[in-house]
């Protein structure tokens, strides 16, 4: 009689473990699908221009708070909406940096510079002159222009620099100038 009870108990325990495993697998699958859906939402925001490398979470949330893809991700295990948003914004910033470096190198080869007074239209003309317009899409060129303008505004206030050329770091100072300033007095 005790053997029958042990067999029945083992069977119930196995069924419970199997059901628990299925539940965990389904929960992981549901969370993954929710994350994928939210990433699609972020890409849609990026395509519309509502999400940029300089976006802030507090300005993004009101745009997405009623979207079911955002709501579906809340409370799920794994990455939160904020985590995924931060990853996306960081990736956009890195992409803009790489595009800026390409444009910077191409402009340097042609001995062209971007000045504080350079308009977006003039920037586009310079980019077209160095044949980078076909390699870098319009959205990314806008990001680069905004980034360069911000850097030049900051650098002008901090150092009096008003051009962006090859060899200048992101603060607007040339590497040589920075090395001179950091070198110990001899």
C-alpha positions as CSV (number, residue, x, y, z in Angstrom):
1,X,0.0,0.0,0.0
2,X,2.8,2.4,0.9
3,X,4.4,1.7,-2.6
4,X,1.2,2.8,-4.4
5,X,1.2,6.0,-2.4
6,X,4.9,6.7,-3.2
7,X,4.2,6.1,-6.9
8,X,1.2,8.4,-6.9
9,X,3.1,11.0,-4.9
10,X,6.0,10.9,-7.4
11,X,3.6,11.2,-10.3
12,X,1.9,14.3,-8.8
13,X,5.3,15.8,-8.1
14,X,6.5,15.2,-11.7
15,X,3.2,16.7,-13.1
16,X,3.7,19.7,-10.9
17,X,7.3,20.2,-12.0
18,X,6.4,19.8,-15.6
19,X,3.6,22.3,-15.3
20,X,5.9,24.7,-13.5
21,X,8.5,24.3,-16.2
22,X,5.9,25.0,-18.9
23,X,4.8,28.1,-17.0
24,X,8.3,29.4,-16.8
25,X,9.0,28.8,-20.5
26,X,5.8,30.5,-21.4
27,X,6.5,33.4,-19.2
28,X,10.0,33.8,-20.7
29,X,8.5,33.6,-24.2
30,X,5.9,36.2,-23.3
31,X,8.5,38.6,-21.9
32,X,10.7,38.1,-25.0
33,X,7.8,38.9,-27.3
34,X,6.9,42.0,-25.1
35,X,10.5,43.2,-25.4
36,X,10.6,42.7,-29.1
37,X,7.3,44.6,-29.5
38,X,8.6,47.5,-27.4
39,X,11.8,47.6,-29.5
40,X,9.6,47.9,-32.6
41,X,7.8,50.8,-30.9
42,X,11.1,52.5,-30.2
43,X,12.1,52.2,-33.8
44,X,8.8,53.7,-34.9
45,X,9.5,56.6,-32.6
46,X,13.0,57.0,-34.1
47,X,11.6,56.9,-37.6
48,X,9.1,59.6,-36.8
49,X,11.8,61.7,-35.2
50,X,10.3,61.5,-31.7
51,X,13.4,59.6,-30.4
52,X,16.9,60.9,-30.9
53,X,20.3,60.5,-29.3
54,X,19.5,63.4,-27.0
55,X,15.9,62.4,-26.0
56,X,14.9,62.2,-22.4
57,X,12.9,59.4,-20.9
58,X,10.5,61.9,-19.2
59,X,9.6,63.3,-22.7
60,X,9.2,59.8,-24.2
61,X,6.9,58.3,-21.6
62,X,3.9,60.5,-22.4
63,X,4.1,59.5,-26.0
64,X,4.1,55.7,-25.3
65,X,2.3,55.3,-22.0
66,X,-1.0,54.2,-23.6
67,X,0.6,51.9,-26.2
68,X,-0.1,48.3,-25.5
69,X,3.5,47.3,-26.4
70,X,4.8,49.5,-23.5
71,X,2.1,48.3,-21.2
72,X,2.8,44.6,-22.1
73,X,6.4,45.0,-21.0
74,X,5.6,46.5,-17.6
75,X,6.2,43.9,-14.8
76,X,7.8,41.4,-17.1
77,X,11.1,39.7,-16.0
78,X,14.2,40.9,-17.8
79,X,14.9,44.3,-19.3
80,X,12.5,47.1,-18.3
81,X,11.2,49.6,-20.8
82,X,13.7,52.1,-19.4
83,X,16.6,49.7,-19.9
84,X,15.6,49.1,-23.6
85,X,15.0,52.9,-24.1
86,X,18.5,53.7,-22.7
87,X,20.1,51.0,-24.9
88,X,18.4,52.5,-28.0
89,X,19.4,56.1,-27.2
90,X,23.0,54.9,-26.4
91,X,23.1,53.1,-29.7
92,X,21.8,56.1,-31.6
93,X,24.5,58.3,-29.9
94,X,27.3,55.8,-30.9
95,X,25.9,55.7,-34.5
96,X,26.0,59.5,-34.7
97,X,29.5,59.5,-33.4
98,X,30.7,57.1,-36.0
99,X,28.9,59.0,-38.8
100,X,30.5,62.3,-37.4
101,X,33.9,60.7,-37.6
102,X,33.3,59.6,-41.2
103,X,32.1,63.1,-42.2
104,X,35.0,64.7,-40.3
105,X,37.6,62.6,-42.1
106,X,36.0,63.2,-45.5
107,X,35.9,67.0,-44.9
108,X,39.5,67.0,-43.7
109,X,40.6,65.4,-47.0
110,X,39.0,68.2,-48.9
111,X,40.3,70.8,-46.4
112,X,36.7,71.9,-45.5
113,X,35.6,72.9,-42.1
114,X,32.3,73.4,-40.3
115,X,31.9,76.6,-38.4
116,X,29.6,77.8,-35.7
117,X,27.7,79.8,-38.3
118,X,27.3,76.9,-40.7
119,X,23.6,76.3,-41.4
120,X,22.0,72.9,-41.8
121,X,21.7,73.6,-45.5
122,X,25.4,74.5,-45.8
123,X,26.3,71.4,-43.8
124,X,24.3,69.3,-46.2
125,X,26.1,71.0,-49.1
126,X,29.5,70.2,-47.5
127,X,28.4,66.6,-47.0
128,X,27.3,66.3,-50.6
129,X,30.5,67.9,-51.8
130,X,32.5,65.1,-50.1
131,X,30.1,62.4,-51.3
132,X,29.0,61.3,-47.9
133,X,25.3,62.0,-48.6
134,X,24.9,58.6,-50.2
135,X,26.7,56.8,-47.3
136,X,24.9,58.4,-44.4
137,X,21.1,58.7,-44.3
138,X,19.3,62.1,-43.8
139,X,18.2,61.3,-40.2
140,X,21.7,60.5,-39.2
141,X,23.1,63.6,-40.9
142,X,20.6,65.7,-38.9
143,X,21.9,64.1,-35.7
144,X,25.5,64.8,-36.7
145,X,24.7,68.4,-37.6
146,X,22.9,68.9,-34.2
147,X,25.8,67.2,-32.4
148,X,28.4,69.3,-34.1
149,X,26.4,72.5,-33.6
150,X,26.1,71.7,-29.9
151,X,29.8,70.9,-29.6
152,X,30.8,74.1,-31.4
153,X,28.5,76.2,-29.2
154,X,30.0,74.6,-26.1
155,X,33.6,74.9,-27.4
156,X,33.1,78.5,-28.4
157,X,32.0,79.4,-24.9
158,X,34.7,77.3,-23.2
159,X,37.7,77.8,-25.5
160,X,36.9,80.3,-28.2
161,X,37.0,77.6,-30.9
162,X,34.5,78.0,-33.7
163,X,35.4,75.4,-36.3
164,X,35.2,71.6,-36.4
165,X,38.0,69.9,-38.3
166,X,39.8,66.6,-38.4
167,X,42.1,66.1,-35.4
168,X,39.7,68.1,-33.1
169,X,38.3,66.1,-30.2
170,X,34.7,66.3,-29.3
171,X,35.3,69.4,-27.1
172,X,36.5,71.3,-30.2
173,X,40.2,71.5,-29.2
174,X,42.8,70.1,-31.4
175,X,44.8,67.2,-30.0
176,X,48.1,69.1,-30.3
177,X,46.6,72.1,-28.4
178,X,45.4,69.8,-25.6
179,X,48.8,68.0,-25.4
180,X,50.5,71.4,-25.1
181,X,48.2,72.4,-22.3
182,X,48.6,69.1,-20.4
183,X,52.4,69.0,-20.8
184,X,54.4,69.8,-17.7
185,X,56.4,73.0,-17.7
186,X,59.9,72.5,-18.8
